[in-house]
Amino acid sequence: MSGESVNIPRLIASRYVSVGKRSQLVSFMSGIAIGGLAFGIAILITVLSVMNGFDREMRDNILGLVPHITLFSEENLDAADWRQIRNEAAAVAGIASVEPLIELGGVVSSPAGSRGVLVNGIDIVDSNSSLLLDQFMRSGSISALANERWGVVLGKTLADRLGVDLGDEVDLFSTAVSMNPLTPLPTFRAFVVTGIYRVGTQELDSELVMINLEAARALFRLRTPFNSLRLQTEELMQADNLAAQLRSRLAYPLVITSWTRQFGSIYENIRFSRGIIAFMLWLLVGVAAFNLVVSLIMIVRDKSSDIAILRTLGASPGMINRIFVWQGMLIALVGILIGVAIGIVAALQISELAAFIERVFSIQILSAEVYPIDFLPSALELNDLVAVVVGVLLLALLATLYPARRAASIQPAKALRHD
């Protein structure tokens, strides 16, 4: 008997959900509730995936290419000093790698124009960043710098502005000045474009060029092997703490900065926006859950005579309560299945859809001059799907409590007298 009492409410609830043409009001209200939940869930999953995509691009790509911590010195430290600094920095817990770097401002010029850039002289053999940059190469290779001393790798945006392509030459001017009896002359050198990359962010694609470490030392006339160290941390968010440790540990005239100085505000804005947008979308799902309450109340009113008949046949208030709890949960389950399916498809295709809209309407959804990347990324995560499903199920369960109690409180004699 107990098994039957458990199954009867579920059976009746499933019949109420699938009544079809026998009760247009029930079908209509169930459809409205399902549609509202499905729409809210699909939008929530899609937007969360886009925000995850922004976070992934910042962490793995943009912040994977720039130094997490930079140690820079304007003093002429000798090779022994830099060796000591490098060893002490590598010994700090949380530092994953330490690479030599020459980092100075310069100007790159071609017949089409010129632009101020940040010049990075890197050691291709001892550089992890070059391996990361290889996945963003549009033409050529950064490893070509190992064979071409006077080679340069630059971003796609910068190459387009200069009107150059792979194999063309550009002049790279340094801040060093060549003195002669008549007038100071700028130091420059012709470089061959050996690679063009595109990351998708303005700071990297238009303002950063990479050359060989030896070429940088010659161009800037440095007497030291390099003038800075590039540090990558094991945990990105610990960069500021590790930079503070390095300042207190290294007794050298160094300027120590972390990635937060350049990209920190953008990254925090993305994380803050994710929280605000997720909260607003959960409110949208909450409205859909409230719609489920209204729908169930309307269904209870429409089925008051059925409830009265069940009560006269011996159904307890608890059974009536369970019938409408089951009905609300079945409606929610259908809405969740539809919403999750649409949300997954939308999350997986949103990048292609955005690119299609840009091509068809000749617009740019994200400008690299405003946003850290100029495309719409997406990263669907299982944790988000589980959180959305569980959260909506809890909201749906709460939404069924009042209508179910109201149905259970219907008095058979009063309901049948009105009919």
N, C-alpha and C positions, 0 to 999 in steps of 0.2 A: 504493500500500500504506500509506503513512504517513497518508493521509487516512482509510483504513478503520480504522487503529489508533486514530485519534482519535475516530471516530464509534462504534465498537463499544462501548467502555466506557459512553458516554452512552446508547446504545440499550439495553444490558442494564440499566443503572441505572434508566432510565425504566420498563422492564418490571417491575423489582423494586418500584418505588414504586406501580405501578398493577396489582398482581397480582390484586386483588380477592379472590374466594373461594378461589383456588388456594392461598393461604397465609394463613391467618387470623392467625398470629403476626406476620408481616411487616406486614399491613394494620393490625393493632391497634397495634403499636409505632410505625409511621409516623404513624398518626392521633394517638397520644399526643404524639409529638414536634411535629407540626404544631400541635396544639391548645395545647400549652404555649408555643411561640414566638408564636403568634397572640395569645394572651391577654396575655402579657408586653408585646408590642409595642403592642397596643391601649391597655393601661393606661398605658404610658410616654408615648405620644403625647398621650393625653387629659390626663394630669396636667401634662405640659410645657406644653400649650396653656393650661391654667388658670393656671399660674404666669406664663406670658407675658401673660395677660390682666390679672393683678394688676399686673405691671410696667407694662403699657401704661396702665392706669387711673391709676396713680400718676404716671407721667411726663406723659401728655398731658392728663389731666383735672384731677386734684387738684393736682398741682404746676404745671399750666398756669394755674390760677386764683389760687393764692397767690403772693406775690412771691418770686422766687428770692433776692433780696437786698433788705433794707429799711434805709433810712437814716432814722433818727429823731432828733429833737432836742427836748428840753424847754425849751431856751432860746428867747427871742423873736428869732429871726433875721429880718432884714428881707428884702424881696423881692430886693434886690441880692445878698445872701448866698446865698439859695436858688438864684438864677439862676446864680451862680458855681459852686455845688456841683453843680447839674444839668449844667452844661457840662463840668466836670471829670470827672464820673462817666460821661457819655456818651462821653468821649474815651478811656476805658479799653478796650483791645482785649478782646473777648469779651462786652461789654455790648450786648445787642440793642436794648433800649428803656428809657427812663426816663420815669416818669409821676408827676405830683404826686399827693399823697395826704394826707388827714387821717385819722389812725388813733388812736382813743382809746376807752377803755372807757365803757360806758353801761348803762342799764337800759331795756328795752322793756316796756311794761305795757299790759294790756287788762283788761276786766272779768273775764276768766277767770283772770288771774294775771299774773305778771311774771317776767322773767329777765334776768340780766346777760349782756351781749353785747359783741362788738367791733364798733365802728361804723367803717365806712370811708366817708369822703367822697371821691367820685371825680369826675373831670372826664370826662363822657360823651364829649365831642368828642375828648379826648386820651387815651383809655383803650383799650388793646388787650384788657384783661381783660374788659371789658364785652362785647366781641364773642365771646369764648370762653364767657362765662356764658350768652349767648343760647341756645346749644344745649341748656342744661339747664333752661330756663324751662318750668314746668308751666302757668302762666297769666300773662297780662300780658307786659310787656317791660321790660328794663332801660333801653332807650332812652327810655322814658316819663319817666325822671328829668330829661331835658333840657327837657321841657315842663312838668312838675309840680315846682315848687321844693320843696314840702313832701311829696314822695313818698318811699316807702321800699320797698326790695326785700329780702325775707327768705326764709329756707329753709323748705321744706315741713314739716320737723319742728318748727321754731319756730312756724310759723303754726298747726299743729295744737294745739300746747300752749297757745297764746294764744287759740285758738278764733276766728281771723280768716280772712277770705278776701279775694279781690281786691275793692278798693273800700272795704273797712272801714278804720276809723281805729284807730291805736295811739298811745300816748303814749311819747315817747322822752325819757328823762332824761339829762342830761349831768352831768359831774363839776363843772361850774362852779356856784357858789353865788351866789344873788342876796341881797344884804345889805339889810335894812330895820331900822328902829329897834327892832323887837320881837324878831325871830328870823330866822336865816338860812333862806332858802327855796331849794329845788332849782330848777334851771332845766330846763324841759321844754317840749315842743312837740308838738302833735298832728300826726301824719303819716298820709297816705293810702297804703294798700298798693297799689302800682302793679305789682308783680310778685312771683311766688312761684317759686322754683327748687328743684330737687332734684338734688344731685350724687351722693349716696349715701354720704357720709362724715359722721360725727357732728360734727366740728369746724366744718364749713362749713354743714351743714343746720340746726344748732340754735344756733350761737354767732356767726354773722356776719350783719350787716345792712349794706346799702349805701344811701347817700343822696347827694344832690347836693352837690358841693364847697362851693358858696355856702351851702347850708342847714347843712352841718356847721360852717362858719366862724361862722355866726350862733349856732347852738345851743351851741357850746363857747366862744363869745366870744373867738375867736382874733384877735390883731392882726396875725398873719402870714398870707400867702396860703395856706400849708399847713404841716404840721409834720413831714412825712416824704416820702420818695421811694420809689417802687416800681420795682425794677430787675428786668428779665428778662434772663437770660444766654443766649448762643448754645448753650452746652453745659451741661446741668444739673449734671453732676458737678464742674464747675469753679467752682461758686458759692463754696465756702469759700476757694479760692485768690484769687478776684477780690475777695471781701470783705476779705481780708488786704491786698491791694494798695490798696484804697480807704482802709483805716485808716491806712496809711502815707502816702498821697497827700493826703488831705483834712485840712487844718489847721483843723477846726471842731469844736465840742463835739457830736459825733454818736455815737449808738449804732448800730452796723452789725451786723446779724445776717443769717444766711442761712436758707434753708428747712430745713436740717438740724436747726436748733434745735427745730422743731415736728414735722417728719415724718421726720427723719433716721433715728432708731432703727427706725421702722416700715418704712421703705424698705429698710434694711440687713437687717432680719429677713426680709423677703420674698426678697431676693436670697440670703441664707444658706439659708433654707428651700428655695429652688429647688435649690441645690447638693446639700443633704443628701437631699432627696426624689429627685432625679434619680439620685444615687449608689445609693440603696436600690432604686430601680426597675431600674437596670442590673444590680444583683445578682439581681433577680428574673429578668431576661432571661438572666443567666449560669446560673441554676439550670435554666432551660429549655434552654440550650445543653448543660449537663451531662446533661440528660435525653435529648438527642439522642445523646450519646456512648453512654449505656446502651442506647438503642434500637438503634443501629447494631451494638453488640457482640452483642445478642440476635439481630439479623438475620444477622450473620456466622455465629453458631453454627447458626442454622436453615438457612443456605445453604452450610454447609461441604461437603456432597456436591456441590453445583453448582459450587463453587469448585474442588474436586478434579477434576471432569470437565473444566472449562475448562482447568485446568493440563495434564491429559493430552492435550488437543487442541492444546496448544502455546501457550496463553496465558502470557505472562511475568508475574512478580510485579508488575512495573510496571503492566501492564494491569489486574490484579486490584485493585491499589491505586487506580488511577484510577476503576474501576467504583464503589467504595464512597465515594470522594471525591465523584463525581458524584451518587451517591444521596443522600448527606448534604446536598449543596448544593441538589438538587431539592426535598428535604423542606423545607429552610430557605426556599427561594424561595416555595413554596406557603404556608408559615406567614407569611412576610413579606407576601405579597399579601393574605392574609386579615386579618392584624393591622393593616396600614396602612389597609385599607378600613374596618374597624370603628373604628379609632382616629380616622380623619378624620370619619366620621359622628358619633361620640361627641363629638369636640372641637367640631364645629359646632353640636351640639344640647344640649350640657351646660348652658348657661345656661337654655334653655327647660325642660329636664328638672328642674333645680333649682327653678325657679319653680313648675313643676307640682307637685312634691313639697311645696313650702311651702304651696301652696293646698289640696291634698288633705288633708294631715295637720296643717294649721294650726300649722306650726313655722317657725322662722326659722333657716336654716342658718348664716348669718353675721349677727352682731349688730353694728350700727354703733357700739355702745358698746365693743366689743372690737376689731373689725377696722376698717381704714381705709375699707372700703366694705361695703355691706350686701347685695350680690348676688354671684353667682358669674360672673366674667367668663371669657372664653376668646378666645385669639388664636392661630390655627394659623399656623405659620411654616414656609416651605419648608426653611430651614436645619435645623430640627429633624427634619423628615422625612428629609432626605438623611443627616443624622448617624445617625439610628436605623437606616436601611436599611444603610448602609455598616458601621456598628458590628456589627449582627447578622450580616451576611454574613461579616465577619472572625471573629466568635465561632464561627459555624457551620463555617467552614473549619478553624479550629483544632480544633473538636470532631470533625471527620472524620478527622484525621490518625492518631490511635491505632487506632481500629477498622479503618481502611484498611490500616495496616501489619500489624495482626494478621491480617486476611484474606489479605494477600499472603504471610504466613509459613506458611500452612497447607500441610502436605505431603500430596500426593495419595494416596500409598499408605496413610498412617496414617488419613486421613479416610475413605477407601473401605473400609478394613478394618473400621472400626467400623460401617459400614452393611451 
